[in-house]
Amino acid sequence: MQKDLKSKKHFITTMNIETTILDFQLSNTFEQYESYMNAEEQQSMFKEMGVKTFYIGKSLDDPQRATVIFQGPENVLYDIFMNPETKPIVEASGHIYAGTKITRWIS
């Protein structure tokens, strides 16, 4: 057994964790947006994707501007957001798709 372990190469795979920050305008109130994002259906969807919502906040200077910080597997949230087919889903929350600023961080 010990000989078998020594003869085999063992690889540990690690998954990069991406923190994605979205900064965008709202078509509804911040409270409506926040409620939509915290709804059980949305949270279940995020959980299935392995994504956590760390922060949802509104601008002090512009109540129609919000920021959300997500964390999950690399590219998951970014790929979904960039897919044109998901635009109606994104906008259903009140998030104005056009003009969204995305910053991505890897750990």
Stockholm file with secondary structure:
# STOCKHOLM 1.0

chainA/1-107         MQKDLKSKKHFITTMNIETTILDFQLSNTFEQYESYMNAEEQQSMFKEMGVKTFYIGKSLDDPQRATVIFQGPENVLYDIFMNPETKPIVEASGHIYAGTKITRWIS
#=GR chainA/1-107 SS CHHHHHHSCCCCCCCCEEEEEEEEEBSSCHHHHHHHHHSHHHHHHHHHHTCEEEEEEECSSCTTEEEEEEEEETTHHHHHHHCGGGHHHHHHTTBCCTTCEEEEEEC
#=GC SS_cons         CHHHHHHSCCCCCCCCEEEEEEEEEBSSCHHHHHHHHHSHHHHHHHHHHTCEEEEEEECSSCTTEEEEEEEEETTHHHHHHHCGGGHHHHHHTTBCCTTCEEEEEEC
//
